[in-house]
Amino acid sequence: MKRILLLIALTMSVPTAQANDLFDFLEGSGQQAKEEPADTAELVTLEPKESEMYPKVSPDGKYLLTLTGKSKSYWISRHAIQNGDPLNTVTDDLAALGSVAWLANDVTFLSSRTGSLGLWQKPADGEGLMRRAKELTGKLKDITLLKDGSIIATRLIMHGHDKHMQKKHMDNFNNWEVAGTHGYIVHILADGSEKRLSEGFHPAISPDGKRIAFSMPIGRSTHLFMMDIDGKNLAELSDTRSIDIQPTWSPDGQWIVFTSNRSHTDMRGGKQNQWDIWAVSSEGKQLTQLTLNKARDGAPSVAQDGYVYFHSDRKISKTLKAEHQVQGNVGHFHIWKIQLPQ
């Protein structure tokens, strides 16, 4: 499929010649919202003809990693969080584009550069040695390297040739459905052994390392769940007829922030394309809608100061272009921020 979905989900080595097809959405397939923002979100990144997606805030709150695309070139870039300015390219390894994560001041990502899949680690400023942290096999996504050298990830199990899924239209915004696969949360131990924890995807580790928030399909819906790091004490956080995905924790462990279409959806049928950022307490209370816009807001990441960073294809006004000293065309997705409830 000519979609970023396959790259993000399968995180496998892809021939360079296929890069243009896999990432066409960054340059022209998205549809921007026609209305002005109805919330207090602030634009963070804006570069000429570039798109930025899937922000990840550094542990010290000073930097952002983004998936960036321009003129059919694609890379992971590091930005200053204060003004959104790009600082350096971290890597343009194709397998890294859907698997990058922070580890202190370093960045980890999947790569097949040696001929086999592995999790690699390098300094975020792009300088210094790049080391293979772990050799891996199969199809993995949503990788998190823990302090003990083990890994929490989603393993994709292939269902074989699925004609129905192949014909199904997959939205470019969608990084959670993979045609012909089923996802399981797994714990890959330092010795290479693997334990299946639960059905689901998008595992997010709590700041204290004791719990995992994740998404699991329930009928036509997808709900948020939480469990201990060993898979015990499974609890459901959301049960609305909606798609709740991409959970992440606030640094204090009090909030789980996620993407949802619950404010504008009909699970019985019909296409609904409004996605917003929501938050719920780790006790499953205080459900709060953070963004409200007809655009697609997604992939939240929370900073130490309580700001939630997310990507969105909402409209870029002339005023915003002037503020960021940008003229002419810009990409469809950019990074925005909005504050968590006090």
N, C-alpha and C positions, 0 to 999 in steps of 0.2 A: 504494500500500500504506500501511496505517496504521501505519507503523513509522518509527522514527528512522533506520533503515538507509538509506532513500532520501535523507534530508536529508544525512546524513554522507557518503554515497557520491557523490551527484550535485552537492552544494554549489552548487545553483542557487537563484535567487530563488523563494520560495514565497509565495503569498498568505497574509496574516495569518489569514484565516478557516480555513485548513487547519492551523494550528499545534496546536490541541488534538488533532486526530487523529494528527498525526505524532509527538507526544510523549506519548501515553497511557501508554506503558510506564513512565515515570518515576513515575507515581502509583498503579500497581496491577496491572500485568500480570506482574511478576516473581514468582518463587517463592523464598522465603528458605530457606536450609539449616536443618535441624532439629537439627543437631549443633553442639556447641561447637567452636571452632577447635582444630585439632590441630597448630598451629605457633605461632610466637612473634610473629605479626603484631600490631601495635598500631593501634587505631582513631584516626584523625586528625580527620575532620570528622563532625559530627553536629548538625544543626539540626532543630527541630520540623517534621515533615511534609515535609522536603526530601529530595531525592536528589541526590547528586553523582557524576559520572562523568568519565572521560577526564582524569585529572590531568596537568598539565604543570608541572614544576619550573622556576623561573626560573634563568637562568644564574648569578646570585649566591647561589642556594640559600635565599633568604629568603621566597619566595612560591610559591603554587600557583595555577594556573588550573584551573577545573573547569566542566563543563557542569552547570548546576544547574536543578532544576525544583521548583515548588511551586504547588499550586492551579491547574494548567494555565497557568502562566506560566513562561517558560524564558529563560535568559540565561547568559552567560559571566561568572563571578565570580572575583575575586582573593581569596585567603585568605592569612593569615599561616601560614607553614609550621610555626612553633614550637608553635602551639596549635590550628591549623585554623580559627580564627575568620574569618568573612567580613569583608572590608575594603571592597569596592566592586564595583559592577557595571561590567564592561568594555564590554559591548555586548549588546543583545538582538536584533541583526540575525539573522534566521533562517538566512541562508546562512553566517553566522559560526560557528554552533553545531557544525559538523563540520569546521572548517578552521582553528581558531585555533592560533597558535604564537608563541613568544617570539622577539624580535629585540632583544638587549640589554635595555634597560628598556622597550621598546615591545612591542606586540602586533600581529601581522598576522592578517588573516582575509579570507575571500572575502565579497563583497557585490555585489548588483545594484541598489544604491540609486539609481544614475544611469540605470538602464534597461539597462545592459549589465554583464556580469560583470567584476569587477576585484579585484585584491588590494589591500587597504587597510591602513594603518598608523596606530596611535594610541598615546599613552602608556598604560601599564598601569594607572595610577591613575585613569583615566577622564577626566582633565582635559587640556585643550590641543587643538590642531588634529588632525583626522583627515585623512590625505592618501592619495590613490590612488597606490600604488607601481607598479602595472602593470595595463594593460588586458589581458583574457584572453578567450578564446573556447572554446566546446565544453563538455564535461563533465570536470571535474577534481576530484581529491581528494588528500589527503596532501601538502599544499603546504609547501615549505620555500624561503624566500627566502634566497639566498646573498649574500655580501658584495659580489660583483661585479654585483649587480642581476639575475642570472639566477635561474631557478627549477628545482628538482627536484620532480616531481609524478607522480601516477598519472593517465594519461589513459584515460577509459573509452570504449571503442568499442562502439556499439550493434549488437546482432545482429538487430535487428528484433523483430517480434512473436513471443514465445516462450511458447506456452500452457503447456508443461511447467513452465517456471520460474515462471510466474505462480501456478500452483497449489501450488508447493512452499512449505512452511512455513518462514518465515525467523525465526530466533530474534532477540529484541530485543537480545541480547548481541552479535550478529553484525554487524560493520561492515566485513566483507571480501568478502562475496558480494553482487552486485548483479544482480537478475534481468535477463536478456537483454543482458548486457554482458561485455566482456573487457578486462582491464587491462594497460597497458604503462607502464613507468617511462620518463619523458621528461625531457629537459633543455631548458627554454625559455630561450634566450639573451636577453641584454639588448636585442638588436635585433629580437626577436620571432620569429626563426627557431627551429625545433624539431628536436631529434634524439631518435629513439627508441633507448633504451639496452638494454632487455630486456623481455620479458614479465614481469608481476608486479605487486605492489602493496605498500603500506606501506613506502616507501623511508625509511631513517633515515641521516642523514649523520654520519660519524665526527667526533669533536671536532677533528681536524686538517684536516677538509674534503677528505680524499683518497679516502675509500671510502664505499660505500653498502651497508648491510645491508637486505635486503628479503625478501618472501615470494613464492613462485611455486608454482602448482598443478602437481603431478606425479601424474597418474592421480587416484585418490581422495584422495590425501594433499596436503598443502601443506608444502613444505620451506623452510628458510632458506637464502639465498644471500648472497654478498658479491661486489662488483665495484668497480673503480676508478671515480672520478667521471665518467670518459669512457666507461664501459661495458666496458672491457677487463679482462682477468684475472678472469673469472668463476669463482667457487669455491662449492661446496656445503658448508654448515655442518651440516645435519641431513638424515638420510635414513630416519628411522623412519616407520612407517605411522601417521601422526598429522597433526593440523593445527597447525602452528607459525606463529604470526602476531604482528603488532604488535611487531616488534623495536625496541629502542632501545639506545643506547650508554651505558656508564658514562662519566663526565666524563674519566677517564684513558685511555679507549680500550681498556682491557684486557678488558672484558666486553660481551657483547651479551645483553641481558635481553629475554625474550619471553613470550608467552602460548601455552600448549599444552594439549591434552587427552591427551597421550601417557601419562599415568599411569592413565587409566581410559577406554580407547577400544577399539572393535572396528570397523575400517574395512570389514569385510564386511557390516555392517548393524547395526541396533539403535541406539536413541537413548542417547547418553552425554552427560551434562550437567555433568561435573566439569571445570573448567578451572583450571589452576594457573600460577604464575609460575616460570619457569625461567631459568637463565643458562648461557652457554657462553663460553669464552674466544674472543678474536678469531682464535685459531689453530685453532678447532674442537675444543678439548680441554676437560677439566674440566667436563663437563656436570653441572649441579647443580640440583636441585629446591629452590626457595626457599619456596613455600607448599604446604600440604597441607590441603585442606578440601573438603568435599563441595559447597561453593558454587561460584559462578562468579567467579574472580579474573581480572582482565584489565587491559589498557592500561597497562603499567608505564612509569614515568618515574624516572630515577635522579638523586639529589642529590649534591652535592659530598662530603657526609659519608658516602656509601656506603649510604644508605637508599634503598630502592626503594618508590615510591609507586604504588598501584594501586587500581582500584575493585573492589568485591566486594559481593555480595548475601548475605553470611554473616549469621548471626543476631546481633541486637543484644540483649545480655542486660540485665537490670534493673540489674546492677552498672555496666555501661558507661553506661547512661542516667543513672544517679546521678552518675557521675564527670564527665559532660559537662553536668550540670544540665539534663537534658531529660526531660520527662514526656510520656506519651501516645504517639501514633503517630509513627513516623518513616518516611522513604522507604525504598525497597528497596536502593538502591545507595549506598555511602559510600566514602570514601577511607581506606585503610589503609596501613601502612608496615611493611617488614621489611628487615633488613640483608643486604647482599651478603656472600658468603664472604670471610673475611680472606685 
